[in-house]
Amino acid sequence: MADEQPIIIKKVSGHGGHHGGAWKVAYADFVTAMMALFIVLWLMNSSKPVQEAVGGYFRDPRGVAQKKGTALGGAGENAPVVKKEDMAKLKEDLLKAMEKLADFEKLKKQIEMTVTPEGLKIELMEDPNGTFFENGKAQPTAIMQNLLKVLSVEVGKLPNPVSIEGHTDSKPFSDSQIYGNWELSTDRANAARRLMENTGLRSNQVVQVRGYADQNLRKPLQPEDASNRRVTLIIQYVKTEPPATYTSNGSLPSAQALNPAATSPPAKMPAATAKEEKPEK
């Protein structure tokens, strides 16, 4: 009929209820941004080896150029072992690294490196002014911190284990019966360990922390000399077990082959003695 109104159907284009899936994209962007923020915060508080490993991965994901971005600590553990005949070269390399410090010329006379039967010993000796530690305190000074950071980066590249020693002079720094030179020497060695592990050493590289108090004086005839107060780092030799000897069929030799006397049967008693032990009929 002419008077009837036409029926108009409107089709609304766009997303349906709850704005469709647009919120998922926004949420994914938010989560990604938060993850990136947390990674940055974590890296800011991480040690230098961790930062170099993560940065090396993004610069060279396959690890072909600088062999970084692999498991942490792997570079040092896979490095060539420094043997006794190589300690002189290591000493030169450490000296070159320390020469980059601004105050090295003043510190040079307080650093002594010697090759010992245990390994390369690095002695950081105190002076009367307290260059490395304030009198009676275990917190390293800024100079000591910078020096230990340089050493930790270089030593952390090696697979060799490290021991750290703390020493004091014979002068008691307080009248306390609770905290004395034993505690101070141990705390200083531990403070050096913590700093070096946070700036270059692997967490499992330090194998010993020793506190000697005044029982191992550098100058026994001058027990109160400032150089007796020192922190000593020892880069130890890597101990290797002697190779096992195998037989022609690929198996380990028996205990009798290694030590015939250990498995030989006991000697027989003399016939006369055996006869005497028989009960009489």
C-alpha positions in Angstrom: 0.0 0.0 0.0 1.1 3.6 -0.7 0.7 4.7 3.0 3.0 2.1 4.4 6.4 3.2 5.7 9.5 1.5 4.3 11.4 -0.8 6.7 14.9 0.4 7.1 17.5 -2.1 8.5 20.7 -0.5 9.9 23.9 -2.6 10.1 26.4 -1.4 12.6 30.0 -2.2 11.8 32.8 -2.5 14.3 33.6 -4.7 17.4 30.9 -6.4 19.4 30.5 -6.5 23.1 33.3 -5.5 25.5 35.1 -3.7 22.6 35.9 -7.0 20.9 39.6 -8.1 21.3 41.2 -4.7 21.4 41.8 -4.9 25.1 44.0 -8.0 24.6 46.4 -6.1 22.4 46.7 -3.3 25.0 47.2 -5.7 27.8 49.9 -7.6 25.9 51.7 -4.3 25.3 51.4 -3.5 29.0 52.8 -6.8 30.0 55.7 -6.6 27.6 56.6 -3.1 28.8 56.5 -4.3 32.4 58.8 -7.3 31.6 61.3 -5.0 29.9 61.2 -2.7 33.0 62.0 -5.6 35.3 64.8 -6.8 33.1 66.4 -3.4 33.1 66.1 -3.1 36.9 67.6 -6.6 37.3 70.5 -5.7 35.1 71.2 -2.5 37.0 71.7 -4.5 40.2 73.6 -7.4 38.6 77.4 -8.0 38.6 79.5 -6.9 35.6 79.9 -10.4 34.2 76.2 -10.8 34.1 75.7 -7.5 32.3 78.4 -8.4 29.8 76.9 -11.8 29.2 73.4 -10.5 28.6 74.7 -7.6 26.4 76.9 -10.0 24.5 73.9 -12.2 23.7 72.0 -9.3 22.1 75.0 -8.1 20.2 75.9 -11.6 19.0 73.1 -14.1 19.7 75.1 -17.0 18.2 78.1 -16.3 20.4 80.5 -16.5 17.5 82.2 -13.1 17.8 83.1 -12.9 21.5 81.7 -16.2 22.9 79.3 -14.3 25.2 75.7 -14.8 25.9 76.2 -18.4 26.9 75.9 -19.8 30.4 77.2 -17.4 33.1 80.7 -18.3 34.3 81.4 -20.5 31.4 84.0 -18.2 29.9 86.2 -18.5 33.0 85.7 -22.2 33.5 86.5 -23.0 29.9 89.6 -20.7 29.8 93.0 -22.3 29.7 94.3 -23.3 33.1 97.1 -21.1 34.4 100.0 -23.4 35.4 103.1 -22.6 37.5 105.2 -21.7 34.5 102.4 -19.2 33.3 102.2 -17.3 36.7 104.9 -14.9 35.6 102.9 -13.9 32.6 99.7 -13.6 34.7 101.6 -11.3 37.1 102.5 -9.0 34.2 98.9 -9.0 32.9 97.6 -8.1 36.3 100.1 -5.3 36.7 99.1 -3.8 33.3 95.4 -3.9 34.3 96.1 -2.2 37.6 98.2 0.5 35.9 95.0 1.9 34.5 94.0 3.0 38.0 94.4 6.8 38.6 96.3 6.3 41.9 98.4 3.3 40.9 101.7 5.1 41.2 101.0 5.8 44.8 99.7 2.3 45.4 102.5 0.5 43.6 104.7 0.2 46.7 101.8 -1.3 48.7 101.2 -4.2 46.2 103.5 -7.2 46.1 103.0 -10.2 43.9 105.1 -13.4 44.3 104.9 -16.9 42.9 104.6 -19.4 45.8 104.2 -23.2 46.0 100.4 -22.5 46.5 100.0 -20.1 43.6 100.4 -16.4 42.7 100.2 -14.4 45.9 99.0 -10.8 45.7 99.5 -8.9 48.9 97.7 -5.6 49.4 99.6 -4.0 52.3 98.4 -1.2 54.4 100.3 2.0 55.2 100.1 4.1 58.4 97.5 6.3 56.9 95.0 3.5 56.3 94.8 3.4 52.5 92.7 0.2 52.1 90.8 0.1 55.4 90.2 2.6 58.1 91.7 1.7 61.5 89.6 -1.0 63.2 87.0 -1.2 60.4 86.3 -4.0 57.9 84.7 -1.9 55.2 87.1 -1.3 52.2 87.8 2.3 51.3 87.0 3.6 47.8 90.6 3.0 46.7 90.5 -0.6 47.9 87.2 -1.2 46.1 88.5 0.1 42.8 91.6 -2.1 43.1 89.6 -5.2 43.9 87.2 -4.5 41.1 90.1 -4.5 38.6 91.6 -7.7 40.0 88.2 -9.5 40.1 87.5 -8.8 36.4 90.9 -10.2 35.4 91.0 -13.2 37.8 87.4 -14.0 37.0 88.5 -14.9 33.5 90.6 -17.8 34.9 89.4 -21.3 35.9 91.9 -21.2 38.8 90.4 -21.2 42.4 91.1 -18.3 44.7 91.7 -18.0 48.4 91.5 -14.8 50.3 93.4 -14.0 53.6 93.1 -11.2 56.1 96.0 -10.2 58.4 96.5 -7.6 61.2 99.4 -6.4 63.2 100.0 -7.3 66.8 98.6 -4.0 68.2 95.1 -4.5 69.6 92.8 -1.8 68.2 90.3 -2.0 71.1 89.9 -3.3 74.7 86.9 -5.4 73.6 87.0 -9.1 74.6 84.4 -9.9 72.0 85.8 -8.3 68.8 89.5 -8.4 68.2 92.1 -9.0 65.6 90.8 -12.5 64.8 87.4 -11.1 64.0 88.8 -8.1 62.1 91.1 -10.1 59.9 88.3 -12.5 59.0 85.8 -9.7 58.3 88.2 -7.9 56.0 88.8 -11.0 54.0 85.1 -11.7 53.7 84.4 -8.1 52.7 87.0 -8.5 49.9 85.3 -11.8 48.9 81.9 -10.2 48.7 83.1 -7.3 46.7 85.0 -9.4 44.2 82.2 -11.9 43.7 79.9 -9.0 42.9 82.3 -7.5 40.3 83.9 -10.3 38.5 84.7 -13.5 40.3 82.4 -16.5 39.8 80.4 -17.5 42.9 82.2 -20.8 43.2 85.7 -19.5 42.5 86.6 -18.5 46.0 87.4 -21.8 47.8 88.9 -20.5 51.1 88.6 -17.4 53.3 91.2 -17.2 56.1 91.6 -14.9 59.0 95.1 -15.0 60.6 95.0 -12.0 63.0 98.7 -11.4 63.8 99.8 -15.1 63.6 101.4 -14.7 60.2 103.2 -11.4 60.3 104.9 -10.1 57.3 107.6 -8.5 59.4 108.0 -10.6 62.6 110.6 -8.3 64.0 108.3 -5.3 63.6 105.0 -6.8 64.8 103.2 -3.4 64.8 104.4 -2.3 61.4 101.5 -1.2 59.1 102.5 -3.6 56.3 101.5 -6.5 58.6 97.9 -5.3 58.1 97.1 -6.7 54.7 94.6 -8.6 52.5 96.2 -11.4 50.5 94.7 -13.0 47.3 96.1 -16.3 46.2 95.4 -17.6 42.7 95.9 -21.3 43.3 97.1 -23.9 40.9 94.5 -26.3 39.5 95.0 -29.7 41.0 94.7 -32.5 38.6 94.3 -36.2 39.4 96.8 -38.7 37.9 95.3 -40.4 34.9 94.0 -43.9 35.5 95.8 -46.8 33.8 93.6 -49.1 31.7 94.2 -52.7 30.6 94.3 -53.8 27.0 90.5 -54.6 27.1 89.6 -51.1 28.3 88.9 -52.0 31.9 90.6 -50.8 35.1 93.2 -53.2 36.5 92.3 -55.3 39.5 93.5 -54.5 43.0 95.8 -57.5 42.8 97.4 -56.2 39.6 98.0 -52.8 41.2 99.3 -54.2 44.4 99.9 -57.9 44.4 100.9 -58.0 48.1 97.5 -56.5 49.1 95.5 -59.5 47.7 98.0 -62.3 48.1 96.8 -65.2 50.4 98.4 -65.4 53.8 101.4 -67.6 54.2 100.8 -71.2 55.3 101.7 -72.1 58.8 104.6 -74.5 59.2 103.7 -78.1 59.3 105.0 -78.6 62.8 102.9 -75.8 64.1 99.8 -77.1 62.4 100.5 -80.6 63.8 100.8 -79.2 67.3 97.4 -77.5 67.1 95.6 -80.8 66.3 93.8 -82.1 69.4 95.2 -85.3 70.8 93.1 -88.4 70.4 
